[in-house]
Amino acid sequence: MKLTVQRETLLKPVQAVIGVVERRQTMPILANVMIRAQGGRLEVTATDLEVELVASTPLEIEAEGEITVPGRKLLDICRALPESAEVRLEVTGDKLGVRSGRSRFSLSTLPAGEFPVIEEVKGKQRLKVSQDRVRRLLEKTHFAMAQQDVRYYLNGMLLEVDGNTLRAVATDGHRLALCEVALDVAAGDAQQVIVPRKGVLELQRLLDGDGDLDLTIGSSHVRVEIDGIRFTSKLIDGRFPEYGRVIPKDPDNRLLATRDELRQALQRTAILSNEKYRGIRLSLQPETLVIQAHNPEQEEAEEQVGVDYRGQSMEVGFNVNYLLDALGATDGERVQVGLADSSSSCLIHSPDSQTTKFVVMPMRL
């Protein structure tokens, strides 16, 4: 392999894939990125066996070939070189030589044949969706995914295709976030898949532009192609909970409030909540919401918020972080909080929209 490339042209694909490369690897080759120069394109691939990223760019190539090199070292070298510098890459024996101006680097390599590559995705569904819509799906739901839960199917996000709707649902067993967007063209069969947490976060990082992306949902993988980058993630093999059952249907007691005012009152009260459990008490009365918190040091906080509430008086406890996350993801100036009773989950959404919904389970205080 032999080629000359401008620093920025090499830096961009390496930066695009490096997020998948773990610093601590069980297999040495997973710390490497694969560089392939073939057919007038330079292709950089990284994987952690669960998520694979491939970034490619057109380039004139002197001699085709492929090799793997330490990903973070290559990235650091590219970053450290002067802007617009010409970089020459050449494989000699088991080393990759990197030259630019008076700088010389020799990187160790491992054979490209040993690099694990995810097989071609056999697509059941192929969709063209705007980046904005997919970005919205992930932003409104990702925070509710579980982390390292023994119920492995919660450590990810449900993607559901249903007619003209693409839906994302995430839950950690204590709260749930749902968001749906419309598709321009109706999909075929309804389908549900669970994308692992790391895949969701990596995809979120890639969605920083406009335009459309191609989404392929297979039986064991999901693939997104966007602006010269191909993202592939394995799917979690498991059955996601029937989320429809836990979303309250038209709760009788509904509170309407100014979203920012409620959020700020919760943030202030949270300062004196128990650092471990983060519990706060909501006391609902006609036209008034009283928020209270206390901690093991016998410290207390109380806030009163003017609200539109005509339901029954009640007291209910919640994890304040869960409420703040939901309010942060709710659209609009106003927010509606629905409750059946003091022992039931609350439903949070914008009074003007049902496309995003957040459910938070109560806690005993």
C-alpha positions as CSV (number, residue, x, y, z in Angstrom):
1,M,0.0,0.0,0.0
2,K,1.3,3.4,-1.0
3,L,-0.5,6.7,-1.1
4,T,-0.2,10.5,-0.5
5,V,-3.0,12.3,1.2
6,Q,-3.6,15.7,2.7
7,R,-3.7,15.7,6.5
8,E,-7.4,16.7,6.7
9,T,-8.5,14.1,4.2
10,L,-6.9,11.4,6.4
11,L,-7.9,12.9,9.8
12,K,-11.6,13.1,9.0
13,P,-12.3,9.3,8.5
14,V,-10.0,8.4,11.4
15,Q,-11.9,10.8,13.7
16,A,-15.2,9.5,12.4
17,V,-14.5,5.9,13.5
18,I,-12.2,6.2,16.5
19,G,-15.1,6.3,19.0
20,V,-15.6,2.6,18.6
21,V,-12.0,1.8,19.5
22,E,-11.8,0.8,23.2
23,R,-8.7,1.8,25.1
24,R,-8.6,-1.6,26.9
25,Q,-9.0,-4.5,24.6
26,T,-9.1,-8.3,25.1
27,M,-7.9,-8.7,21.5
28,P,-4.9,-6.5,20.4
29,I,-6.3,-6.1,16.9
30,L,-9.4,-4.3,18.2
31,A,-7.1,-1.4,19.2
32,N,-6.3,-1.1,15.5
33,V,-8.1,0.5,12.6
34,M,-8.1,-1.1,9.2
35,I,-6.9,1.1,6.4
36,R,-7.9,-0.1,2.9
37,A,-6.7,1.7,-0.3
38,Q,-8.6,0.2,-3.2
39,G,-10.7,1.3,-6.3
40,G,-9.8,4.9,-5.9
41,R,-11.0,5.1,-2.3
42,L,-9.4,5.3,1.1
43,E,-11.5,3.3,3.7
44,V,-10.9,3.4,7.4
45,T,-12.7,0.7,9.6
46,A,-13.0,0.3,13.4
47,T,-14.9,-2.2,15.4
48,D,-15.4,-3.5,19.0
49,L,-17.2,-6.7,17.7
50,E,-20.6,-5.1,18.6
51,V,-20.4,-1.8,16.6
52,E,-18.5,-1.3,13.3
53,L,-17.8,2.1,11.7
54,V,-16.4,2.5,8.1
55,A,-15.5,5.9,6.8
56,S,-14.4,6.3,3.2
57,T,-13.2,9.1,0.9
58,P,-12.2,9.3,-2.8
59,L,-8.4,9.3,-3.3
60,E,-5.7,8.7,-5.9
61,I,-3.8,5.7,-4.9
62,E,-0.3,4.7,-6.1
63,A,-0.4,1.1,-4.8
64,E,-3.5,-0.6,-3.5
65,G,-3.5,-2.6,-0.2
66,E,-4.9,-3.0,3.3
67,I,-3.3,-3.1,6.7
68,T,-4.3,-2.4,10.4
69,V,-2.5,0.0,12.6
70,P,-3.0,1.4,16.2
71,G,-6.0,3.7,15.9
72,R,-5.4,6.2,18.6
73,K,-1.7,6.6,17.7
74,L,-2.6,7.3,14.1
75,L,-5.2,9.8,15.2
76,D,-2.7,11.6,17.5
77,I,-0.1,11.8,14.7
78,C,-2.7,13.3,12.3
79,R,-3.8,15.8,14.8
80,A,-0.2,16.8,15.7
81,L,0.8,17.5,12.0
82,P,0.5,21.0,10.6
83,E,-2.7,22.0,8.8
84,S,-2.9,21.2,5.1
85,A,0.3,19.1,5.4
86,E,0.9,16.3,2.9
87,V,1.1,12.9,4.5
88,R,2.7,9.9,2.8
89,L,1.7,6.4,3.9
90,E,3.7,3.4,2.8
91,V,3.7,-0.2,4.1
92,T,7.2,-1.8,4.3
93,G,7.4,-5.2,5.8
94,D,5.4,-5.2,9.0
95,K,5.5,-1.5,9.5
96,L,3.5,1.5,8.2
97,G,5.6,4.5,7.5
98,V,4.0,7.9,7.9
99,R,5.9,10.8,6.5
100,S,5.1,14.5,6.4
101,G,7.7,17.2,5.8
102,R,10.5,16.5,8.2
103,S,8.4,14.2,10.4
104,R,8.9,10.4,10.2
105,F,6.8,7.8,12.1
106,S,6.9,4.0,11.9
107,L,3.8,2.2,13.2
108,S,3.5,-1.5,14.1
109,T,0.8,-3.3,12.0
110,L,-1.3,-6.5,12.2
111,P,-2.5,-8.3,9.0
112,A,-5.9,-7.0,7.7
113,G,-7.0,-10.6,7.2
114,E,-7.2,-11.0,11.0
115,F,-9.4,-7.9,11.4
116,P,-13.0,-8.9,12.3
117,V,-15.5,-7.6,9.8
118,I,-19.3,-7.7,10.3
119,E,-20.9,-9.6,7.5
120,E,-23.3,-8.0,5.0
121,V,-26.6,-7.1,6.5
122,K,-29.5,-9.0,5.0
123,G,-32.0,-6.3,5.1
124,K,-35.7,-6.8,5.9
125,Q,-36.5,-3.1,5.9
126,R,-34.7,-0.4,4.0
127,L,-35.8,3.2,4.9
128,K,-34.7,6.6,3.8
129,V,-35.1,9.0,6.8
130,S,-34.0,12.6,7.4
131,Q,-31.1,12.9,9.9
132,D,-33.2,15.4,11.9
133,R,-35.9,12.9,12.6
134,V,-33.5,10.1,13.7
135,R,-31.5,12.6,15.8
136,R,-34.8,13.7,17.5
137,L,-35.7,10.0,18.2
138,L,-32.3,9.4,19.9
139,E,-32.2,12.7,21.8
140,K,-35.6,12.3,23.3
141,T,-35.1,8.7,24.6
142,H,-31.4,7.7,25.0
143,F,-31.2,8.9,28.6
144,A,-33.7,6.3,29.8
145,M,-31.6,3.3,28.6
146,A,-30.4,1.0,31.4
147,Q,-26.7,0.6,32.1
148,Q,-25.3,-2.9,32.8
149,D,-28.7,-4.2,33.9
150,V,-28.9,-8.0,34.3
151,R,-32.0,-7.7,32.1
152,Y,-29.8,-7.3,29.1
153,Y,-32.6,-6.3,26.7
154,L,-33.0,-3.0,28.7
155,N,-29.3,-2.0,27.9
156,G,-30.4,-0.6,24.6
157,M,-33.1,1.1,22.7
158,L,-36.1,-0.4,20.9
159,L,-36.5,0.7,17.3
160,E,-40.0,0.0,15.9
161,V,-41.2,0.4,12.4
162,D,-45.0,0.4,12.1
163,G,-46.6,1.6,8.9
164,N,-45.8,5.3,8.5
165,T,-44.2,5.6,11.9
166,L,-40.6,5.0,13.2
167,R,-40.6,4.8,17.0
168,A,-37.9,4.7,19.7
169,V,-38.5,3.4,23.2
170,A,-36.0,3.2,26.1
171,T,-36.6,2.1,29.7
172,D,-34.5,1.1,32.7
173,G,-37.4,-0.3,34.6
174,H,-37.9,2.9,36.7
175,R,-38.8,5.3,33.9
176,L,-39.6,5.1,30.2
177,A,-39.1,7.4,27.2
178,L,-41.0,7.1,23.9
179,C,-40.6,9.2,20.8
180,E,-42.1,8.7,17.3
181,V,-41.5,10.4,13.9
182,A,-43.4,10.1,10.7
183,L,-41.9,8.3,7.7
184,D,-42.4,9.9,4.2
185,V,-43.0,6.4,2.7
186,A,-44.8,3.7,4.6
187,A,-42.6,0.7,5.6
188,G,-43.5,-2.9,4.9
189,D,-44.0,-5.3,7.7
190,A,-44.0,-4.0,11.3
191,Q,-40.7,-4.8,13.0
192,Q,-39.1,-4.4,16.4
193,V,-35.3,-4.5,17.1
194,I,-33.2,-3.6,20.1
195,V,-30.0,-1.5,19.4
196,P,-27.4,-1.8,22.1
197,R,-26.5,1.2,24.2
198,K,-23.1,1.8,22.7
199,G,-24.5,1.6,19.2
200,V,-27.1,4.3,20.1
201,L,-24.5,6.6,21.6
202,E,-22.2,6.2,18.6
203,L,-24.9,6.8,16.1
204,Q,-26.0,9.9,18.0
205,R,-22.4,11.2,17.7
206,L,-22.5,10.8,13.9
207,L,-25.8,12.6,13.3
208,D,-24.5,16.2,13.1
209,G,-25.7,17.2,9.6
210,D,-28.7,17.7,7.4
211,G,-30.0,15.5,4.6
212,D,-31.2,11.9,4.6
213,L,-29.7,8.7,5.8
214,D,-30.3,5.1,4.6
215,L,-31.4,2.8,7.4
216,T,-31.4,-1.0,6.9
217,I,-32.9,-3.1,9.6
218,G,-31.9,-6.8,9.5
219,S,-32.6,-9.8,11.6
220,S,-29.3,-9.5,13.6
221,H,-27.9,-6.1,12.6
222,V,-28.9,-2.5,11.9
223,R,-27.0,-0.4,9.4
224,V,-27.0,3.3,8.7
225,E,-25.2,4.9,5.8
226,I,-24.7,8.6,6.0
227,D,-22.2,11.1,4.3
228,G,-19.5,8.5,3.4
229,I,-19.8,6.8,6.8
230,R,-21.3,3.3,7.3
231,F,-22.4,2.4,10.8
232,T,-23.3,-1.2,11.6
233,S,-24.4,-2.5,15.0
234,K,-25.3,-5.9,16.2
235,L,-28.8,-6.2,17.8
236,I,-29.6,-7.4,21.2
237,D,-31.3,-10.8,21.0
238,G,-34.2,-10.5,23.5
239,R,-37.8,-9.5,24.0
240,F,-38.4,-5.9,24.9
241,P,-41.1,-5.3,27.5
242,E,-44.6,-4.5,26.2
243,Y,-44.2,-0.8,26.8
244,G,-47.8,0.1,25.9
245,R,-48.9,-1.5,29.1
246,V,-46.9,0.8,31.3
247,I,-48.0,4.1,29.7
248,P,-50.9,5.5,31.6
249,K,-54.0,6.0,29.5
250,D,-55.6,9.4,30.1
251,P,-54.8,9.8,33.8
252,D,-57.6,11.6,35.7
253,N,-55.5,14.1,37.6
254,R,-53.6,16.4,35.3
255,L,-51.3,19.2,36.1
256,L,-50.3,21.9,33.6
257,A,-47.3,24.0,34.3
258,T,-44.7,26.3,32.7
259,R,-41.9,23.8,31.8
260,D,-38.9,26.0,32.7
261,E,-40.5,27.2,36.0
262,L,-41.2,23.7,37.1
263,R,-37.7,22.5,36.0
264,Q,-35.9,25.3,37.9
265,A,-38.0,24.6,41.1
266,L,-37.0,20.9,40.9
267,Q,-33.4,21.8,40.3
268,R,-33.3,24.0,43.4
269,T,-35.1,21.5,45.6
270,A,-32.8,18.7,44.4
271,I,-29.8,20.4,46.0
272,L,-30.9,19.1,49.5
273,S,-32.3,15.8,48.4
274,N,-30.7,12.5,49.5
275,E,-27.6,12.2,47.3
276,K,-28.0,8.4,46.9
277,Y,-31.8,8.1,46.2
278,R,-32.5,11.6,44.9
279,G,-36.1,11.4,46.2
280,I,-38.4,14.4,46.4
281,R,-42.1,14.7,47.5
282,L,-44.7,16.4,45.3
283,S,-47.8,17.7,47.1
284,L,-50.6,18.5,44.6
285,Q,-53.4,20.8,45.6
286,P,-55.7,23.0,43.5
287,E,-53.7,25.6,41.7
288,T,-50.5,24.8,43.7
289,L,-47.7,22.3,43.6
290,V,-45.4,22.0,46.7
291,I,-42.0,20.3,46.1
292,Q,-40.1,19.1,49.2
293,A,-36.8,17.4,49.8
294,H,-34.8,16.4,52.8
295,N,-31.6,14.4,53.5
296,P,-29.9,12.4,56.3
297,E,-28.3,15.6,57.6
298,Q,-31.8,16.9,58.5
299,E,-31.7,19.6,55.9
300,E,-34.8,20.5,54.0
301,A,-35.9,22.4,50.9
302,E,-39.4,23.5,49.8
303,E,-40.6,25.2,46.6
304,Q,-44.1,26.3,45.7
305,V,-45.1,26.5,42.0
306,G,-48.3,28.0,40.6
307,V,-49.9,25.4,38.4
308,D,-53.2,24.6,36.7
309,Y,-54.4,21.6,38.7
310,R,-58.0,20.7,39.5
311,G,-57.6,17.0,40.4
312,Q,-57.7,15.4,43.9
313,S,-55.1,16.4,46.5
314,M,-52.3,13.9,46.9
315,E,-48.7,13.4,47.8
316,V,-46.3,11.3,45.7
317,G,-42.5,10.7,45.7
318,F,-40.3,10.6,42.6
319,N,-36.6,10.5,41.7
320,V,-35.9,14.1,40.9
321,N,-33.3,13.2,38.2
322,Y,-35.9,11.2,36.3
323,L,-38.3,14.1,36.3
324,L,-35.6,16.6,35.2
325,D,-34.5,14.3,32.3
326,A,-38.1,14.1,31.1
327,L,-38.7,17.8,31.4
328,G,-35.5,18.5,29.5
329,A,-36.7,16.4,26.6
330,T,-40.2,17.7,26.5
331,D,-41.1,20.1,23.7
332,G,-42.8,23.5,24.2
333,E,-43.2,26.1,26.9
334,R,-45.9,24.1,28.8
335,V,-45.8,20.6,30.2
336,Q,-48.6,18.3,31.3
337,V,-48.1,15.8,34.1
338,G,-50.8,13.1,34.5
339,L,-51.4,11.0,37.6
340,A,-54.0,8.3,38.4
341,D,-53.2,8.3,42.1
342,S,-50.4,8.6,44.6
343,S,-49.1,5.0,43.9
344,S,-49.2,5.1,40.1
345,S,-46.6,6.2,37.5
346,C,-46.9,9.7,36.1
347,L,-47.1,10.6,32.4
348,I,-45.2,13.6,31.2
349,H,-45.6,15.2,27.8
350,S,-46.3,18.5,26.0
351,P,-50.1,19.3,26.0
352,D,-49.8,20.0,22.3
353,S,-48.1,16.8,21.2
354,Q,-48.4,13.1,21.9
355,T,-45.3,12.1,19.8
356,T,-43.0,12.2,22.9
357,K,-44.1,10.6,26.2
358,F,-42.2,10.0,29.4
359,V,-43.3,7.7,32.2
360,V,-41.7,7.9,35.7
361,M,-42.5,5.4,38.4
362,P,-43.2,6.7,42.0
363,M,-40.9,5.9,44.9
364,R,-41.6,5.5,48.6
365,L,-40.1,8.3,50.8
